Amino acid sequence: SFKQYLTMVGSMLKQGLSAAGLALALGLTAAVTMTTPAAATVVVPTTITYDFSGTITSVDDGFTAVTVGESFSGSFTYNPNVANSGTANSAVYDALTSLTVTIGGFTATSSGPAELQVGIPGGGETTDRFSVVSDTSRGLTSNSVDGFTMDSFIIRLDQDAGTLFSGNALPTDVTLADFDTSGVFFDFTDGIDPGASGTLTSFAPAAVPEPASLALLGAGLAGFGVLRRPRKA
């Protein structure tokens, strides 16, 4: 409790603990306090960012702007608190706030509202499914390569057993290893609408630093360094 915390500080001062030692104790205590949430508290972030990468495995005949074996990569950010506008088993969320994907000379971006989809077994769904769907009608834009532009981009991940999701809420911490299959689908347009598809090699939430707690921990360790510094003779 706060009272016990003050008692600890007072005891340190009575024992003649140096300012550096006190900084260490306070820094470590604050860091632990800030990084250990209460057991009953569940904090849902306002945005989540995923990074992904993969390899093209199939390209429509006659389309040369993308080749088999070519790598692609990107990221997307979404709000996990958006309400479901679909059904119980095929949930739809207009939750995307930004998306970027690069393949070859193409770079496509979107600021939404693209769809995120969560499927759970029942009502026509047979797997646990997580999908990202973006196209020109949902804000997707790209540069032109050889007269082609990207007009559709889809990520689909499936877990066959249907045991990954406990409900149809947007996931916040799944990774590629949680799913059995992945598919990524690109459509391009110049009048003939060629396409390409591939599989993911990585898919995971972007790392989020914790600057406040790390700064406090660093201050405490800095104090420890001062405390251990040998005195001049």
Salt bridges, closest charged atoms under 4 A:
GLU115 OE2 - ARG138 NH2 3.00
GLU125 OE2 - ARG129 NH2 2.60
ASP135 OD2 - ARG138 NH1 2.73
ASP158 OD2 - ARG156 NE 2.73
